[in-house]
């Protein structure tokens, strides 16, 4: 995580995403713009929650981990999104792990300033309500996605989600073969079966596997396979 010490860029994001009225004017001096690199954790499940973040650029991955160490993707998120909102309202530790998929910019504010200047600010409360209800909708869709679709569809949706970003045409993500066990956990299958599916998609010309990477060779065919089930 790096702090971007550029107030003009911060105010640019506030204007673009129509957030100027959401944050009380007394809260504005306490807003900070942060950047995260792909693969960098923004927060980890179980850690103490201290900051509210608003995603204003890039794509993030939200997943949960069981006590046995198995991970499950809940969603891939693009702007606008809040991280730490439920924890702020309920006083919980961080509920899920959040990871940057692409280069990410987030506006952050410490809970102490939010409580002082935002707890009774109606536009902020309405914004939080809209975001939180959207989370429930996304979570429902995500659980249905993992339960109702075969592994090849879940894998196609995952690969498309982590390899491309519609808001950043320069971003071309890649999957390292060393992370395939994590991918298997995240899409809810076994490592052995995941390798079989990858081999099948390579034989069909959709993917290419090298000693270190999984590459998308035919994005259009992968889109057809995923249908409307890209992990978003």
N, C-alpha and C positions, 0 to 999 in steps of 0.2 A: 504494500500500500504506500502510495506517495501522495502528499498534499500538493495540490495545484494552487499556487499562490497567485491567482489571477482573478481578481474580483469581477472584472468585466466578463470573463468567460462564465463565471458563476451566474451573474445576472443575465447573461445571454440564455443560459438554460432555464432560468426562472421565467423569462419572457416566452421562449419557444414553447415550453410546456404549460404555460399559463398558471404558474405557481406563485406569482407575485402576491395574489390575494389569499392564497392558502396559508402562507406563513405570516403571522402577525409582524408588523413593521419593527416591533421591539426585538423580535427574534432574528431578524436578518443579519445583524453583526456577528451572530454566533453560528452561522451556517459556514461550512467548510466544504470545498470541492476536493474529492479524492479520485485517484486513478488506481486501477488494478490491472495487472497483466493476465493474459490467458493462463488458466491453471492455478491462479492464486486464490486462496481461500479468503472470503470476505468475513465470514464468521463460521464457527464450528459448533455443532450440536453439543449442548451441555455447558458451554461457556457462559459466564455471567454476561447479561445483556446491559450495555451502557449507552449505545448510540442508536438513533433512528437514521436509516439511510434511504434515500430516494434515488432509484436508478434512472439516470437521464441519458445514458448512452451505452450501447453494447448489449450483450446477452449474458445472462447468468443461468447457472444450473442449480436447482434446489433438490436435495436428496436427504433421506433419513437413513440411519444406520441402526440395526437391531443390536441387542446385547451380545448376540453371537458374532457380530461383525459383518453381517450381510447388509448391503446398501440397496436402496430402492429409489429410483428417480421419481420425484413428485411432479416436477415441471421444469421447462426451460422458459425463461421470462425475458421479455424486451421492455423498453420503457412504455409507460410509466409503471413503476412498482415500488413498494415500500418493503424494507427489510427491518425487522425489529418492532413493527407496529403492535402485533399481538403480545409480544413480550413486554412492551411498554404499558399496554392497557392492563394486562393480567399480572404483571410482576414476575413473569417466568424467566428462567434461564433460556438461552438460545434453543429453539425447538428443533430446527433443521440446519444442516450444513449448507452453506451457499458458496458457490465457486464461480469465478469469472470464466466464461467460455471464450469470449473475444475480449479485446481491449475495452475496459469498462470505466465509465465515469459515474460517480455517485456523490450526491450532496448529503453530508452528514451533519447531525446536530446531537449534542449530548442530552440525555434525558433530563438533567437538572434544569437546563434552559427551556426544554420543551414543557416541562411541568410548570415552570414559572410564567412563560409567555404564551403557551399554546393550549393549556388544559381546558380553557373555557372559550376558545376562539372558534366560533361556529364553522367557518370555512375549512379549518384544519380538521375538525371532527367529522364533517361531512365527507371530506376527501378520504380520511381513514376508513370510514364506513364503506365507501364505494370500493376501496382497495381490498378490504377484508372480505367483503361478500364475494368479490371476484376470486379470491383465493379458494373459497369453498367450492366454487364452480370448477376451477381448474383442477383442484384435488380430486373431485368426483370424476372428471374426465380422465385424469391420469390413472386412477385406479381401474377404471373400465378398460383403458388402453392396455394395461398390463395383464388384465384377467381375460380379455375377450379376443386378443389378437395373437396369431402365431409368432414364433421367435423371429422369423425372417422379416415380418412386417415391423415388429418392435425394433429390430436392428436397423432396418432401413430408415425408420423415423429418427432413431438416435443419431445415426451417421449424418443425416441431413441437418439435424439440429446443431451438431457440434462442428460441422465442416463449413457451414455457410452462414452469413449474416446479411439479410436484405438491406440493412442500413449501412453496410460497409462492404462494398464490392471487392475491396482489396484483401479482405480476410478469407483465407483458404485454410481451414483447419485440417489436421491430419490425426489419425489414431495410431499411437505407437503400440506395437505388438506386446510390449511389456505391460501395457495397461489392460490387456484383454480380460484378465480375471476380474478386475474392477468393473469392466463393461458388462461381463456376464452377471455379476451381482446387481448392477444398476438396472438391467432390463429384465431381471428375474428369470435367469436360466442357468444351466450348468456350463462350466468352462468347456467341457468336451463337446456338448451340443452346439455351443457358439462356434467352435472351430469347424464343425461340420457344415453349419449354415454359411460361414464365411467361404469355405471351400466351394460350396455349391454356387454362391453368388460370383465367385471368381471364375468358375467354369462357364457361367452364363455371360461373362463379360461385363458385369456391373461393377466389380471391384478388382483391384490388383493388390496382391500381398507380396511384400518384399521381406527381407530378413528383419527389418525394424519397423515397417509402416504398413498400414492399411490405407489404400488410396481409392477414391471414387473415380471410376473410369467413365461411367455412363450415368450422369445425374438424372437425365430424363427418365430412364428406365427405373432408377431407384425411386424417383417421385411416383411413378405409376405403381410400383410395388407398395409403397407406403400409403398411397391414396391420400386421404385427408388426415392421416394419422401421424404427421410429423410431430415430434415431441415439443409442443409449444404450450 
